[in-house]
C-alpha cells in the first residue's frame, strides 16, 4: 500500500527575486552557519517521497544538492502559483505516482516536522481538496498541499486567466487550514530582510 508520504512530492519554492533581501538569493542566506535552503530541506525531505526545487535563473547554484531544479513555465516571475504549476507539470511527467505536492518557501527555515502528516489528516477528516498552513491567526498560502489532478485547472487559471494571487485560485476549491502554533515562536517566520536574521537566530537558539 502506498503511504501518504510516498504519494507526496516536496517542493521548495526558491523562485523569488529577493528584492527585500537587497537582491541576495535568499536560498543561500546563512542562518546558524547554514543556508536557509538547508534548513528547509532538512525539515521537508523526511516527510515526503522526494524533493524538487522551483527556481529561476542558473540551476547550477543548486548542483551540490543533487535535486531536480524546475523553472517557472510562465514568463516574468509570475509568483508562487507559477512555481506550483511548474512543479505539478514536472510531477505529472516524472513522478506519476505522486498524487500531491507540498510546497514550502525557502525563506521559512522553521517548517514543522509534522507538516505533511497534518495536511493529510485534514484531507482525510474534512475531505478538503487543498490545505494550507496558518499560525498566530495568519494564513500562509505558499505553504500548502496541492493535488496534482488539479493541474489543468491551475494551468487554465495561471496561463489563460492570468491569475497570480494564490488566494484567488484556492478560494475556488474546498480549502482547509491547519493551525501550527508553538510556544517558542512562529514556525512560519520568514527571513525576508536582513533585519530578520537576528530574530531568526534567536528562534533557532530557542530550539524552534
N, C-alpha and C positions, 0 to 999 in steps of 0.2 A: 504494500500500500504506500502511495506517495504521501509524505508528510507535507504540512503546510510550508515548512522551511524549504523542502525540496521543490516545491511549486512556486517559489518566490525568488525573484531576481532583485538584488540590491542595486540601487543606482545612486551614485554620489554626484550631485549637481554642482559642477565646478565651471559653469559656462559664463558666469558674470564677468563684468568688466572691471570690477574693483575700484570704482570711482571714489567711494568713501574711504578706501584704504590707500588713497593717494596713488592710485594706479598700480599698486602691488598685486601680484597674483595671490589671492587670499589662501589658496590651497597650500602655499609654501610659507606663509607667515608662521613664525615659530611661537609655540606655547609650551612652556616647560621643556624647552630644548628639543621639541619635535614639531614638524609641520602640522598645521591644523588637519590636513588631509589624513595624516597618520592616525590621529585621534579618532576621526570619524570612521575610517576603515577598520580600525581595531574593534570598534563597538558594533559596527554593522555586519561585518563578514561572518561572525559566528552564528548570526541569526538567519542567514539566507543560504540558498544553494550556490550562488555565485554573485560577483560584484562587477559592475562596469562603471566607467566614468563618462559622464556627459561633460565635454569640454570643447571649446572652440580654440582656434589657434594651433600652434605646433603641438601635436600629440606626443612628441619625443620627450617633453618635460616630465611625462609620467612613465617613462620607459623602465625605471627601476622597480615599478610595482607589478609589471607583467600582467596588466589588466587591459581588456579591450577599452579603447577610448573612442567614444561615439560623438561626433559633432552634430550640432543642430542641422536639420534638413530644411529649415526655414531661414531665409537670409535676414541679416540685420539685427542680431541679438534680440530676438523676439521674446525673451523672458523664460521663466521656468516651464511654462506649458510647452514651449518648443522643445525643451530638454526632455520632458516626459514623452512627447510624441516621438522624438528620435529614439529614445530607449524602448518604447513599445515596438517600433518598427524593427529595431535590432533584435528584440526578444522573439518576435514573430518569425524572423528569418533564421535565427541561430539557436534559440532555446525554446522550441515549441512546447516543451513540457512545462515551462514556467507559465502559470496562469495569472500571476500577479507581479507587479513591481512594487517595491517600497523605496521611496525617494528620501534622501537626506541631503541637506545643504552642507557644503564643505566648510562653512564658517560656523557650524554648530557642533563644537567638539565634545559636548557632554550628553550625547544621544543616549536615551535609556536603553539598558541592556535587555529589557523585555519588550521593546517597541513592537517587533513583528508579532510576537505571541499575543500582545494585547490588541493589535489591529485585527488579527484573525479571530480572536474571541468575539469581538464586536460584530464581525461579519456573520459568525455562526449564531450569535444570540439575537441579533436585531435584523438580519437579512439585509445589511447595508451593501450597496454597490461600491461606494468609495468611503474611505476613512481618513481623517486627518487628525493630527495631534493638537492638543491645547495644553496650556499651563498658565496658572495665575489669571484665569479668566480670558486669555487671549488665544485665538486660533493661530495655528501655524500650518497654513495650507500647503507650503512647499514640502513639508514632511508628511507624507501620506501613503496610502495603499491604493493602487490603481489596477483594476482588472484589464488584462491585455485584450480581452474581447471587446473593449470599448475603443479600440484603435481607430476604426473607421469613423466613429462618431467624433473622436478628438481631432482626427485629421480634417474632417469637414469644418469643425469649429475654428481651428487654427489657420488652415490654408485657405479655405473658401470664404469663411466669415470674418477672418481677421481678429478673432478673439485672442486677447493677450492676458487678461486678468484671470488668475486661477479660479477665483470665486464665481466669475460669470459662467464658467463651464461646470464646475462642480454642483452649482445650485440646480442644474437640470437633472440631477441624478439623486438616488437615495444616498444621502451623505450622513455619516455619523462622526462624532468626535470622541476621542479618548483623552481624558484629562490625566496628565502626568505631573504630579506635584511632589516636591522633595524639600524637606526642611533645610537642606544645605544650600538650596538656591534653585534657580530656574534651569532645568535640564535642556532648555532650548535657547539659552543665552547665545546671542550672535556676536561674533567678533567681526564687526562691520568697519570699525575705525581704529586707528592706532590707539586712541584713548580707551578702547575696550580691552586692551591686553592686560592692563593692571587688574581690573576686576576679574578677568578670566583666570589669571594666575592665582587669585585668592580663592576662587571656586575650585580650582584644581587642587590647591593645598588643603581645602576642606574635604576633599575626597569625593566631590561630585563626579 
